[in-house]
């Protein structure tokens, strides 16, 4: 477990270990998949069109240590993400 490096692992509710880490370009498709659910199925965002993995890759490149994008990962892949803008 690191905190300054932002890799944190934990277990909860009897499920897989959840690892919180900085997002990488390789996570863009999963971030888009999760985000697009909320774009297309809810009112949680003002976006009305789904984002592509390429758009999310470009978006990730605009974030830095002061405005990080984090992902929550289990053995089944990326389950959630969050960011500061």
KAVEN-V858286 format. One record per residue. N is the residue number from 1. PSI is psi in degrees with one decimal (999 if undefined). OMEGA is omega in radians with two decimals (999 if undefined). BURIAL is + if it has 24 or more other C-alpha atoms within 12 Angstrom, else -. Layout:
# KAVEN-V858286
n	psi	omega	burial
N	PSI	OMEGA	BURIAL
N	PSI	OMEGA	BURIAL
This chain:
# KAVEN-V858286
n	psi	omega	burial
1	127.9	3.00	-
2	152.4	2.99	-
3	-46.5	3.10	-
4	-36.9	3.09	-
5	-2.3	3.04	-
6	17.7	2.99	-
7	117.9	-3.09	-
8	135.1	3.10	-
9	148.4	3.09	-
10	167.5	3.11	-
11	150.3	3.10	-
12	147.2	3.06	-
13	28.6	3.08	-
14	22.3	-3.14	-
15	-176.0	3.11	-
16	159.7	2.96	-
17	136.0	3.09	-
18	127.8	3.14	+
19	123.6	3.07	+
20	126.0	-3.11	+
21	166.5	3.05	+
22	140.8	3.09	+
23	150.9	3.09	+
24	163.7	3.12	+
25	-34.1	3.14	+
26	-15.1	3.14	-
27	-4.7	-3.01	+
28	-41.7	-3.13	+
29	-40.6	3.11	+
30	-39.6	3.09	+
31	-43.9	3.11	+
32	-43.8	-3.14	+
33	-47.3	-3.14	+
34	-48.1	-3.11	+
35	-43.5	-3.08	+
36	-30.1	3.04	+
37	-45.2	-3.09	-
38	-29.6	3.06	-
39	-47.5	-3.00	-
40	-23.1	-3.00	-
41	-8.2	-3.06	-
42	-179.0	3.04	-
43	25.4	-3.10	-
44	-12.1	3.14	-
45	156.8	3.06	-
46	-9.6	3.06	-
47	143.6	3.13	-
48	-3.8	3.09	-
49	140.4	3.13	-
50	150.2	3.10	-
51	145.0	3.09	+
52	164.9	3.07	-
53	-38.0	3.10	-
54	-40.2	3.09	-
55	-39.8	3.12	-
56	-33.7	3.07	+
57	-45.8	3.11	-
58	-41.4	3.12	-
59	-43.2	3.10	+
60	-37.4	-3.11	+
61	-18.8	-3.14	-
62	-7.6	-3.12	-
63	149.3	-3.14	-
64	-171.9	-3.10	-
65	-28.9	3.12	-
66	-20.9	-3.12	-
67	66.7	-2.99	-
68	158.5	2.92	+
69	126.9	-3.13	+
70	150.8	3.04	+
71	151.5	3.01	+
72	121.1	-3.01	+
73	137.0	3.00	+
74	-176.6	3.11	-
75	-18.5	3.11	-
76	1.3	3.10	-
77	-165.0	-3.13	-
78	124.9	-3.11	+
79	-25.2	-3.09	+
80	164.2	3.06	+
81	162.6	3.08	+
82	159.4	-3.13	-
83	164.1	2.97	-
84	134.4	3.14	-
85	999	999	-
